[in-house]
Structure formats: structure tokens, C-alpha cells
Amino acid sequence: MIEELTSLVPEVVAGLVPIPILAGILALGAVATGVVAVRAATKPRPNYGPGPKGIPIVGNALELPTENDFLVYTSWAKKWGA
């Protein structure tokens, strides 16, 4: 039974979408992906101004104070200009 089903799979898939159309869809997808990648790579980066550099995903969460936070925020304001 399994051999019968596996032998039918290529016939069913080939019958659903003709190969030239499938190739065109794949080519169009590849071109669209390339266009999006080039636009993302050449897009100018926003200027966020001065401030501490964060690490990916976590950002600056590890630098947040756990006590005397008002003193740390005041020193950051003086350092980074707020």
C-alpha cells in the first residue's frame, strides 16, 4: 500500500502545477528575495544619537540598575546629555 502511494506522489504533484510554471514561480521568489535583501542592505541606518551600545536581543537590560536607580539615571543623564 505504501509503495502505491509513494509512486503516485510524483504524478499528482506534476499534475497540479506544470513544471515551467513552477520554475517561473521559484525564479520570481528568488528575484523578490534578492530585491528585498539588497534594499535592506543599502537602506541608510537611522541616527539614534549618543548612548550606550546594546548587545543583540538583550539590548541594555543587563546595565539597568537594581538599586539606587535614580543615582544611575542621573549620572547617565549627565554622561549622555539629557
Stockholm file with secondary structure:
# STOCKHOLM 1.0

chainA/1-82         MIEELTSLVPEVVAGLVPIPILAGILALGAVATGVVAVRAATKPRPNYGPGPKGIPIVGNALELPTENDFLVYTSWAKKWGA
#=GR chainA/1-82 SS CHHHHHHHHHHHHHHHSCHHHHHHHHHHHHHHHHHHHHHHHHSCCCCCCSCCCCBTTTBTGGGSCSSCHHHHHHHHHHHHTC
#=GC SS_cons        CHHHHHHHHHHHHHHHSCHHHHHHHHHHHHHHHHHHHHHHHHSCCCCCCSCCCCBTTTBTGGGSCSSCHHHHHHHHHHHHTC
//
